[in-house]
Amino acid sequence: MTTSTTIIELSVEGMTCEGCATTVREALVAADGISGADIDVATGQVAVHSDGTVPVDDLEFAIDEAVTKAGYTVGA
């Protein structure tokens, strides 16, 4: 059986430094279904990599929850 992975791109508001990016990345990879995250602090853009084990709708909720708990806001 093959696993399908997804990349969800979003913006995160409030990140101003690499420390912020590390905090957001650690929060994201601790969530179920997320295998990694690429973060560009300058633009506030985040690419979240799923591991294919969680449905996309649940993954989007997990991302929002992880970012919020880390003290940041998912942008519109």
Backbone hydrogen bonds in HBPLUS format (Angstrom, degrees):
<---DONOR---> <-ACCEPTOR-->    atom                        ^
c    i                          cat <-CA-CA->   ^        H-A-AA   ^      H-
h    n   atom  resd res      DA  || num        DHA   H-A  angle D-A-AA Bond
n    s   type  num  typ     dist DA aas  dist angle  dist       angle   num
A0050-SER N   A0006-THR O   2.82 MM  44  5.21 168.9  1.83 162.8 165.0     1
A0008-ILE N   A0048-VAL O   2.90 MM  40  5.14 155.9  1.96 146.1 151.8     2
A0048-VAL N   A0008-ILE O   2.81 MM  40  5.14 171.8  1.82 152.0 150.0     3
A0010-LEU N   A0046-VAL O   2.93 MM  36  5.39 155.7  1.99 154.2 161.8     4
A0046-VAL N   A0010-LEU O   2.78 MM  36  5.39 160.5  1.81 167.3 168.0     5
A0075-GLY N   A0011-SER O   2.68 MM  64  4.94 167.2  1.69 132.5 136.3     6
A0012-VAL N   A0044-GLY O   2.78 MM  32  5.34 156.7  1.83 153.9 161.7     7
A0013-GLU N   A0073-THR O   2.66 MM  60  5.14 162.1  1.69 163.3 164.2     8
A0073-THR N   A0013-GLU O   3.37 MM  60  5.14 171.3  2.38 140.9 143.2     9
A0020-CYS N   A0017-CYS O   3.10 MM   3  5.27 121.9  2.45  99.0 112.5    10
A0021-ALA N   A0017-CYS O   3.14 MM   4  6.56 157.1  2.20 146.6 152.8    11
A0022-THR N   A0018-GLU O   2.89 MM   4  6.13 153.0  1.97 145.9 152.9    12
A0023-THR N   A0019-GLY O   3.00 MM   4  6.24 157.8  2.05 146.1 151.7    13
A0024-VAL N   A0020-CYS O   2.95 MM   4  6.26 163.7  1.98 156.8 160.5    14
A0025-ARG N   A0021-ALA O   2.84 MM   4  5.97 165.5  1.86 150.9 155.6    15
A0026-GLU N   A0022-THR O   2.88 MM   4  6.01 168.0  1.90 153.1 156.2    16
A0027-ALA N   A0023-THR O   3.05 MM   4  6.21 156.4  2.11 144.2 150.9    17
A0028-LEU N   A0024-VAL O   2.93 MM   4  6.14 157.6  1.98 151.9 158.1    18
A0029-VAL N   A0025-ARG O   2.94 MM   4  6.19 173.3  1.95 161.4 161.9    19
A0030-ALA N   A0026-GLU O   3.19 MM   4  6.17 131.0  2.44 136.5 147.5    20
A0031-ALA N   A0028-LEU O   2.98 MM   3  5.43 154.2  2.05 112.4 120.5    21
A0034-ILE N   A0031-ALA O   3.39 MM   3  5.97 163.4  2.42 135.6 134.7    22
A0051-ASP N   A0033-GLY O   2.80 MM  18  5.32 148.1  1.90 132.8 136.6    23
A0035-SER N   A0049-HIS O   2.73 MM  14  5.57 155.0  1.79 149.3 157.8    24
A0049-HIS N   A0036-GLY O   2.80 MM  13  5.09 177.4  1.80 148.3 148.6    25
A0038-ASP N   A0047-ALA O   2.87 MM   9  5.09 158.8  1.92 143.8 148.6    26
A0047-ALA N   A0038-ASP O   2.84 MM   9  5.09 160.1  1.88 149.4 156.2    27
A0040-ASP N   A0045-GLN O   2.92 MM   5  5.35 166.3  1.94 163.9 166.6    28
A0044-GLY N   A0040-ASP O   2.77 MM   4  5.66 136.2  1.96 149.6 164.1    29
A0058-ASP N   A0055-PRO O   3.06 MM   3  5.41 115.8  2.49 107.0 121.5    30
A0059-LEU N   A0055-PRO O   2.88 MM   4  6.11 151.1  1.97 152.1 161.6    31
A0060-GLU N   A0056-VAL O   2.84 MM   4  6.10 156.6  1.90 156.9 161.3    32
A0061-PHE N   A0057-ASP O   3.25 MM   4  6.52 155.0  2.32 141.9 147.9    33
A0062-ALA N   A0058-ASP O   2.93 MM   4  6.19 158.8  1.98 147.6 153.6    34
A0063-ILE N   A0059-LEU O   2.87 MM   4  6.13 153.4  1.95 152.1 159.0    35
A0064-ASP N   A0060-GLU O   3.09 MM   4  6.30 169.9  2.10 149.0 151.2    36
A0065-GLU N   A0061-PHE O   2.94 MM   4  6.14 164.1  1.97 153.3 158.0    37
A0066-ALA N   A0062-ALA O   2.90 MM   4  6.00 160.9  1.94 146.4 151.7    38
A0067-VAL N   A0063-ILE O   2.94 MM   4  6.12 168.2  1.96 159.5 162.3    39
A0068-THR N   A0064-ASP O   3.01 MM   4  6.09 162.4  2.04 147.9 153.2    40
A0069-LYS N   A0065-GLU O   2.92 MM   4  6.06 164.2  1.94 151.0 155.4    41
A0070-ALA N   A0066-ALA O   3.05 MM   4  6.19 136.6  2.25 138.2 149.4    42
A0070-ALA N   A0067-VAL O   3.20 MM   3  5.11 127.9  2.49  91.8 105.4    43
A0072-TYR N   A0067-VAL O   3.07 MM   5  5.52 164.2  2.10 151.0 148.7    44
A0071-GLY N   A0068-THR O   2.93 MM   3  5.16 154.6  1.99 106.2 114.6    45
